Amino acid sequence: MAAGAIPHFHNSAGLGKIEVGSHTFMCMGALPPHDHPHVFLTMGAGHDVICPYCSTHYAYNAALQEGTSLPPSARYPEEAA
């Protein structure tokens, strides 16, 4: 992942929760062209956050690398963002 790049995640699969390895990221809702405005989310000192647009629940997983997710398909490719 390029230095300074903000990872983007989506919930096209309609999952109840997505685990991420980042405390700060962008939620885009679904894959284009059905995405919502890309929202900057941060968990701060917490371990989860809910997107105000699509209500996706994101939970921090310390075992994941920065910018990755479970399931892996929820990460939007950096080169496409």
C-alpha positions as CSV (number, residue, x, y, z in Angstrom):
1,M,0.0,0.0,0.0
2,A,1.4,3.4,-0.9
3,A,2.5,5.7,1.9
4,G,-0.4,8.0,2.9
5,A,-3.0,6.1,1.0
6,I,-6.4,5.7,2.8
7,P,-7.8,2.2,2.3
8,H,-11.3,1.9,0.9
9,F,-13.8,-0.8,2.0
10,H,-17.2,-1.8,0.7
11,N,-20.0,-4.0,1.7
12,S,-21.5,-5.2,-1.6
13,A,-22.1,-8.6,-0.1
14,G,-24.4,-7.1,2.6
15,L,-22.4,-8.6,5.5
16,G,-23.4,-7.9,9.1
17,K,-19.8,-7.0,10.1
18,I,-16.5,-6.5,8.3
19,E,-13.2,-6.8,10.1
20,V,-10.5,-4.4,9.1
21,G,-6.8,-3.9,10.0
22,S,-7.1,-0.1,10.0
23,H,-8.5,2.4,12.5
24,T,-8.9,5.0,9.7
25,F,-10.4,4.3,6.3
26,M,-13.0,5.2,3.7
27,C,-16.4,3.4,3.4
28,M,-17.9,3.5,-0.1
29,G,-21.0,1.3,0.6
30,A,-21.1,-0.9,-2.5
31,L,-19.0,-1.3,-5.6
32,P,-19.4,1.4,-8.3
33,P,-21.8,2.4,-9.7
34,H,-23.9,1.7,-6.6
35,D,-21.5,3.3,-4.1
36,H,-22.4,6.1,-1.7
37,P,-20.3,9.1,-1.1
38,H,-16.9,7.8,0.1
39,V,-17.0,8.5,3.9
40,F,-13.9,9.0,6.0
41,L,-14.3,6.9,9.1
42,T,-12.0,6.7,12.1
43,M,-12.3,4.5,15.2
44,G,-10.1,6.7,17.3
45,A,-9.3,4.7,20.5
46,G,-12.2,2.4,19.9
47,H,-12.5,-0.9,18.1
48,D,-15.5,-0.4,15.9
49,V,-17.5,2.1,13.9
50,I,-20.7,2.1,11.9
51,C,-21.0,3.9,8.6
52,P,-23.6,6.7,8.8
53,Y,-24.6,6.1,5.1
54,C,-25.0,2.3,4.8
55,S,-24.9,1.1,8.4
56,T,-22.0,-1.3,7.8
57,H,-20.4,-2.3,11.1
58,Y,-16.6,-2.3,10.8
59,A,-14.6,-3.9,13.6
60,Y,-10.8,-3.6,14.1
61,N,-8.9,-6.8,14.1
62,A,-5.3,-6.4,15.3
63,A,-4.3,-9.7,13.6
64,L,-4.9,-8.1,10.1
65,Q,-2.4,-6.0,8.2
66,E,-3.1,-2.3,7.8
67,G,-5.5,-1.8,4.8
68,T,-6.7,-5.4,4.7
69,S,-10.1,-6.9,5.7
70,L,-12.0,-10.1,6.5
71,P,-13.4,-11.0,4.1
72,P,-10.6,-9.9,1.8
73,S,-13.2,-9.1,-1.0
74,A,-14.4,-6.1,1.1
75,R,-11.2,-4.2,0.3
76,Y,-11.5,-1.9,-2.7
77,P,-8.3,-2.1,-4.8
78,E,-6.0,0.9,-4.1
79,E,-5.3,1.4,-7.8
80,A,-9.0,1.8,-8.4
81,A,-9.7,4.2,-5.6
